[in-house]
Amino acid sequence: MLSDELKQAIQKNYSTLVQSKDLQNRPGQKQMIADIANTLAAVEMDEEGKRTSAEPAICVIEAGTGIGKTIAYLLATIPIAKAFQKKVVLATATVALQEQVMYKDIPDLLKHSDMQFSYSLAKGRGRYLCLSKLDNVLKSSSSQDAMFDLYGLELEDPSDADKKLYQKMLDALIDGNWKGDRDDWPDVLQENQWRNVAVEKGQCSGNRCSNFSTCCFFKNRTSMQKADCIVANHDLVLADLALGGGVILPPPEDCIYIFDEAHHLPLKGVNHFSHFIRLKSTQTWLERITGVFKSMGVELDKDEELSVQLEKARQAADQTRAVLHQHIPLFQAYTDQAESANAKGDITQHTFDQGVLPIELRETSHDILLEFRDLEERLRKISDRLKDFMENDAQIDKQTAENWFPVIGIIATRAEGAIQLWRTFSIEDHGDYAPNARWITYRPLGNDTEIILSSSPVLAADALTDYLWNECFAAILTSATLTALGNFEFLSMRSGLHENTVFRRISSPFDFNGNATLRIPVNGFDPSDTQAHTQSIIEILPELVEEKKGSLVLFSSRRQMQDVMQGLGEEIQFRILSQDNYSKQELIRLHKERVDKKQGSIIFGLASLTEGIDLPGDYCTSVVIAKIPFAVPNDPVEATLGEWVKGQGKNPFREISIPEASMKLIQASGRLLRTERDSGVITILDDRLLNKFYGKGIINSLPPYRLDTFRSLQHD
């Protein structure tokens, strides 16, 4: 039960905020606050504050646009978390929302309410400068040269201009004008420039490092651990959980997680536990690291034990490369069964039915796995020896050991990634769970062909259950779009939400029927005939976009987007800004600039523009959606999931394709009304919505727009 004291504190904070900002009470926002507070209050704890119930309290809230969900979940969660002595980990899916929460929403809440809490931004190591690597790259050393060799063409020896950049970074740190955060550096940094001086997984020696006391990352981590609320992202939370939890962020059992934009969580979970390996590139890499071990042996020959381990590592790398080379023809043999995987047809792939590999491939993968494990064991012993040198006075000086440690870290990280892939290729999936998708991709590599092996879970449900739901104290999932076809079943299936999860739908205060028209063709727009469908879009598009205002045209296929653009007349082409030509930020800037000048502007975009793009008022009065966004049929993960669902006696199209398309259409159509004053037209150029059995269900799942149908006279 929620104590009277907590109830009053939450109510008072809300009232103070509303009065301070001269706002009106929002019933939906108050409902969201109450639902979250009641869910968290129901958690059963022991005297030490540990959750005693078998399942965490999970509250899933679909809060329509205009509810003010960020303020709602902060007002409800933080007072309860402080009372329960828990940390709030607020995870977003996009950088834009993360920055909005961190630099706008939370400061505004603290300013206009009586709430008092500390907060911090959490980022991975890779966003922070490594002082040791900066020192290394400025001085140049054999270990730094070895690092360049490891990356090959991906990392170039710093130019004089780059060295001036790194000196500028050092000066900024010394002067206190910069804290080593990549996102705060005033100029744009190229990826190779930053990689030279940033720590990647496996390279950090922690408190053994001579720069530990002044480390940019650990300084931030210290302040983060003291904060009541930690603003992170989905990927960082998943990375921490995969490491066992409590490595980057506080332990899960001490956390109340808030996942904003939670519709991304199932896909993020799938991607996070996916693995791949490039066979030809790995052969080259294995050959390259033998040279690294030789270079280390020359510089570190004073220690006999380390010299022995370096020689064993060199032999292990040679043996692994030989075994891999021996078995590559077995994976090459599936080329004849591969199907086209891209529009050009130069990339092909073979997906194994229900993710099941032939026994010969599993046994071969196990043999290769053993070789990589042997290599990893040698690397671990070298790493441990280098750590000894960093901690104790020895025949190898601390600085030399510290310089070589990241090099071994890079090699070990790649070896671990290979082990993960070979492990998934060498085992059979448990029949009670959803399988892993497994496939081989063939991609041009100069005059050769690269062979890429990939493995991915088809659902995040099992991984999220094991790493997140079973471990956390409580969780809140929220987004403007969490239901599919009017219910939460699709989200639950993909996320593994338990049966006692609290589900709520809170409608948007927007007047959808009064402010927006949904137009759908009765005929003439059947995407199954791609050429005719594209031509129909070309013919009707000039009628759908306003001359002096903003429009957004969304495609499911890059090829169709390009074909439509080329087929339009010059006058309308001049007004189009294509996602192919600009970054999202530049696209929006140019679009708004044109609309402000009453020139009119049309954005052509793909799936990534169906969310995270805010174009209120005249910036978007027309949204055109080319077709129902069904998943690509040759996607290995979706194909394997479909086969598994079919094997359970269910229809994959009904269970997966239709609900997924429904969610995507809600997201896409939601680009039109961004404020209560917005108005306009949404046109979906797909007559299947009116002519197929599933169309009515998809239309009914959309917000209650005013429906208008039209006939294509050219096709009567």
HELIX and SHEET records of a PDB file:
HELIX    1   1 ASP A    4  SER A   20  1                                  17    
HELIX    2   2 PRO A   27  ALA A   41  1                                  15    
HELIX    3   3 LYS A   69  PHE A   84  1                                  16    
HELIX    4   4 VAL A   95  GLN A  100  1                                   6    
HELIX    5   5 VAL A  101  ASP A  105  3                                   5    
HELIX    6   6 ILE A  106  HIS A  112  1                                   7    
HELIX    7   7 ARG A  125  ARG A  127  5                                   3    
HELIX    8   8 LEU A  131  LYS A  139  1                                   9    
HELIX    9   9 SER A  142  TYR A  151  1                                  10    
HELIX   10  10 GLY A  152  GLU A  154  5                                   3    
HELIX   11  11 ASP A  160  ASP A  175  1                                  16    
HELIX   12  12 ARG A  182  ASP A  184  5                                   3    
HELIX   13  13 GLU A  191  ARG A  195  1                                   5    
HELIX   14  14 GLY A  206  ARG A  208  5                                   3    
HELIX   15  15 PHE A  212  THR A  214  5                                   3    
HELIX   16  16 CYS A  216  LYS A  226  1                                  11    
HELIX   17  17 HIS A  234  ALA A  242  1                                   9    
HELIX   18  18 PRO A  252  ASP A  254  5                                   3    
HELIX   19  19 ALA A  262  HIS A  264  5                                   3    
HELIX   20  20 LEU A  265  HIS A  272  1                                   8    
HELIX   21  21 LEU A  279  GLU A  299  1                                  21    
HELIX   22  22 GLU A  304  GLN A  332  1                                  29    
HELIX   23  23 ALA A  333  GLN A  337  5                                   5    
HELIX   24  24 ASP A  353  GLY A  355  5                                   3    
HELIX   25  25 ILE A  359  GLU A  391  1                                  33    
HELIX   26  26 LYS A  398  SER A  426  1                                  29    
HELIX   27  27 ALA A  461  LEU A  464  1                                   4    
HELIX   28  28 THR A  465  TRP A  469  3                                   5    
HELIX   29  29 GLU A  489  SER A  495  1                                   7    
HELIX   30  30 PHE A  512  ASN A  515  1                                   4    
HELIX   31  31 THR A  530  LEU A  544  1                                  15    
HELIX   32  32 ARG A  558  GLY A  567  1                                  10    
HELIX   33  33 GLU A  570  GLN A  573  1                                   4    
HELIX   34  34 LYS A  584  ASP A  596  1                                  13    
HELIX   35  35 ALA A  607  LEU A  609  5                                   3    
HELIX   36  36 GLY A  617  TYR A  619  5                                   3    
HELIX   37  37 PRO A  636  GLY A  647  1                                  12    
HELIX   38  38 PRO A  652  PRO A  652  1                                   1    
HELIX   39  39 PHE A  653  SER A  657  3                                   5    
HELIX   40  40 ILE A  658  SER A  669  1                                  12    
HELIX   41  41 ARG A  688  ASN A  691  1                                   4    
HELIX   42  42 GLY A  695  SER A  701  1                                   7    
HELIX   43  43 LEU A  713  HIS A  715  5                                   3    
SHEET    1   A 7 TYR A 119  LEU A 121  0                                        
SHEET    2   A 7 CYS A 229  ASN A 233  1                                        
SHEET    3   A 7 LYS A  87  THR A  92  1                                        
SHEET    4   A 7 CYS A 255  ASP A 260  1                                        
SHEET    5   A 7 ALA A 474  SER A 479  1                                        
SHEET    6   A 7 ALA A  57  ALA A  63  1                                        
SHEET    7   A 7 VAL A 502  ILE A 506  1                                        
SHEET    1   B 5 HIS A 275  ARG A 278  0                                        
SHEET    2   B 5 ASP A 448  PRO A 457 -1                                        
SHEET    3   B 5 ASN A 436  LEU A 445 -1                                        
SHEET    4   B 5 THR A 348  THR A 351 -1                                        
SHEET    5   B 5 GLU A 339  SER A 340 -1                                        
SHEET    1   C 7 ILE A 576  SER A 578  0                                        
SHEET    2   C 7 SER A 601  GLY A 605  1                                        
SHEET    3   C 7 GLY A 550  LEU A 554  1                                        
SHEET    4   C 7 SER A 622  ILE A 625  1                                        
SHEET    5   C 7 GLY A 680  ILE A 684  1                                        
SHEET    6   C 7 ALA A 516  PRO A 521  1                                        
SHEET    7   C 7 ARG A 706  PHE A 710  1                                        
END                                                                             
